Amino acid sequence: MDKIKADEILAAGNAEDEEVGTARKGNIRKDGTVYHVITKSWRKRRLFDTELASYRKDLLHELCMKHGITMLFSVTMPTHTHDVFITPQWSILSHVMTILDSNVAKHVRKYMPDRVKGRKLVFSEDPAYVMVTDMPHLFFLGKYTFGNYLYLKNEGKTVPDSCFWMFEKGYFAEPYNGKLYRRLFGMEAPELLEFYRTHSDAEVMSYARQAFIDWTEDDNAGLFLRK
């Protein structure tokens, strides 16, 4: 299978040329195309239910489509969120997340004031941006994200939101692209989900290291580094 490059994914995007936000922390690598973004509620208090998660999802999808960002994996837990993006630039993704979190916070204060109880903060800090630099890491992120979802499901609890119903149905809506999973990982989305479901973390990582052993530094740079 030919090695996929970032241009192949981002060429179909619709990123707008505009001024975007900058980081407030200096330890974020900003030269990447794929990021795992984690957002946490203030002091890990329960924040998200299905209603708030749906509001966040709808706004996030709208912003991603506007700015040419593709989503690969996503789960909203009661106290935090995990999202994996392919973005034209880190600054564009940062801009999107700033708008998203600001609007979610306003929504909570207006419609769900009992969840903040007079506090100024809804989220504990700025989102964490982890740049993905190789295929084993990206492949494992799907398992990691699914693991969060599965943790609540196995306890009989409600998952506020996740992308995995699309994997089960084999139906994807923007800003997801269902064809990407075979192109990236050599598996259709339902097959990929079943693999994550039936293999442990260690087994998934071991498989990923072997499956992508022929990816060179240049191959990884072609997908994960912005030109």
N, C-alpha and C positions, 0 to 999 in steps of 0.2 A: 504494500500500500504506500502511495506517495506521501511524503511528509507534508502535512498541512501547514500553511503559513498564515500569519495574522491578516495579510492583505486579502486573502480569500474570504475571510469572515467579515472584515470591516468594510469591504468594497460596497456591499449592499446597504450599508448604514446611511443615515440621514443626519449626520452631525452638523450642527449649525455653528458658524464662525462667530463667536461672541466672546466677550470678556467673561472669565470664569473665576471662581474662588481659588484661594491658595491655602496651603496647609498651615496649621498653627503649631505643628510639631515637626521638628527637623529630622526625624529619624525614619521618614517614609521614603522608600525608593519610588521615584516618580517616572522611571523610564520604561515601565512595563505596559503590557496590554491586558493581562489577566490578573484580577485581584479577588481575594477572599476578604469580604468586609464584615466586621462584627460590630454590632451596636448593642449596648447593654442599658437596661433601665437603671434609674438611680438606686444605688445600694441594693441592686438585684431584687427590688420589690416587684411583685406581680403587676404587670402593666397590660399585656396584650391578651385580649379575648378574640373570638372569631370576628366580632364587629369591628374592632379597632384594626385587627390584622387585615381585614378586607379593605378598609379605607387605605391603609398603608400600601397594600399590594396594588390597588387600582392607580394610586398616584405614582408609585414607583414605575409601573409598567408604562404609564403615560410619559413620564420623564425620560425613561430609557429609549422609547421609540422616537421621541423628539430629538434626542442627542446622539442617536446612532450607537447605542450600547446594547449588547446582546447579553442575556442572562443564561447561565448554564444550570445552576442549582440554587435553591432558596428554601429556607424554613424559618418560620416565626414561632418562637417558643414564648411562654408566658413572660419571661424576664429578659430575653435577648433575641437577636436575629442573626442568621448567617445567610449571606448572599455571595454568589460567585459570578463575576462579570467579565466580559471581554469589552474593552473600551478603547476608543481612538486615542485618548489621553487620560492620564491620571487626573489632571486638573478638571476635565469635564465630569469625570465620575465624582470627584470631590464636590463640585458644584451641585450635582444632582442630589448627593446625600445631604448636603446642607439644606437645600430646599425641602427635601423629604422630611428630615428630622424636625425642622422648624415648623412645618405644617402639621405633622403628627402631634408635636407638643402643644400647638395652639388648639388642635382638635380635642386633645385630652383636657386641657384647662377649661374649654368652653362647654363640652358635653359630658365629661367624666371627671368633674372636679374632686370627687372623693378619692381618686387615685393619686392625687398630688397633695391634697390637704394643706394648701397654702404654701407649699414648697416652691422655690423658684425653678428647681431642676426637675425635668422629666427623665432625661438620660444622664448617666453617670459621668460621661466624658465624650470627647469626640470619637467617632467611629475608628476602629482599628483597621488599617489597610495592610494586608499581607500579600505581597507580590508573589505570584507563582512563577517559578523559573524553569520547571521541567515537567515532563509528562507523568512520571509516577506520582508526583505531588498532586497534579490536577486530577488524575484518575482517582486517587485516594480521597480527594475532597468530596467527591460524590458519595462515597461510603460514609465519610464523617458527617456530612449533612443529613444523609438518610438515617444515620445512627441516632441523631438528635430526635428526629421524627419517631423512630421506632421505640426509643426509650419511653416516650409518653404513651404511645399506642399499647405497648406491652403492659403498662400499668393501668390500662383502661381509662386513660385521661384523654381529653380533647387536645389535639394539636391546633393552635389558632390558625395556622396556614402553612402550606408547603406546596412545592411544585410537583410532588410525586404522583398525584392523581393523573397528571398528564403522561407520565411514564407508563402507568398501568393501562391507560386508554390508548396510548400511541397517538394522541392528538395534542398538538402544540399550537399555542397562539403567541403572537409577538408580545414581548421581545425575545421569546424563545424560538429556537429553530430546531425542530425535531430531526432534521437530516444531519445535523452537526455531530451527533453522538457516534454514529457509524464512521463518519469522516475522522473524528478525533480518536475514538477508542476501538473501532472495528466491531462494534456491537450496536444493534438497534436499541432504542430506548427501553422497551419492555425487557429485552434480554439483559441489558445493563442493570436494570433494577433488580431482576431476579438474581443476578450474580451478587450484587450487594446484599441482598436478603439472605442468601444461603452461604456466604463466606464471612469469616471473621475479619477483624481489622488486619491482623497479621497476615492472613491468607491473601487479602486484597492487595496489601502493599507488596508482598512477595511476588504475586502475579504481575503487578504493574512494573516492578523492576525488571522482570524477565521479558515482559511483552514489549517494553520500550528500550531494551538494552542496546538496540542499534541506532537510537537517536543520538546524534553527535552534538557537540556544543553549538555548532552552527545551525543544526536543525532546531534545537531549542530556542536559539536566539531568533530564528525566523518566525517563531510563533509568539514568544513571550517578551521580546524586546521591541520597543517602538523605534522605528527608523528615524 
